[in-house]
């Protein structure tokens, strides 16, 4: 476990990931903050909806856009428990989210620091500030436990 308290938004994202586990979903959680307030929170719901695009990040982005009444999430921060995939990174760019915080790296499916590296392409519409590693141990353990139980 982490040796110091996690920032509140990452602790909330991890709680969302735990909700995903209880729902039988891959344990990924996301929280969007603006001006220190929670705008949206979500966890993976691909099985429940059923919708292959119902990743925590996309659901949080959709909810935040609806709450704020705008498609661009200026001034917002996205906190997520796993490095976003290419689909989610693209949505982050389209939403113009200024800051992305993610816990665990995803060498297999991530697209921020691994794989497609979406934000490094000249075609990326927007490049957020990226901060990685906060809560990586907890998020990684949730994922390992989830998949170990299914093997």
C-alpha positions, 0 to 999 in steps of 0.5 A: 500500500501507499506510504502516504495519503493519496490525493482525494480524487485518486482515492475516489477513483480507486473506490470507483474501481472497487465498485466495478469489482463488486459489479463484475467489471474490470476494476477501473475507476475515474473521477473528473474534478473542476475547481476542487469539486467532483463533477463526475465519477464512473467505473467500467460498465462494459458488461452491465450496459453492454457497451464496449465503449463504456470505459470509466473515462468515457462515462466520466467524460460524458457525465461531466459534459452533461453536468457542465452543459458543454463538450469541452471540459476546460479547467477539469482534471481527470483522475483514473486508476489505469493508463487510458487506452487509445479510445479514451486518450482520444476522448480526453483530447477531444474534451480538451481536458487540461490535466490527466492523472493516472495510477497504474501503467498499462504496457499492454493496452495503454496509449499514453506512455505505451502503445499508440502514445496518442498525445505524441502525434501531431494529429492530437487535437489537444495534449494534456499535462500527464501525471502518472503513478499516484496510487499505482500499487493499489490500482495494480493490485485490484487488477491483478486480484480481479484477473487472478480470480478469473483464471 
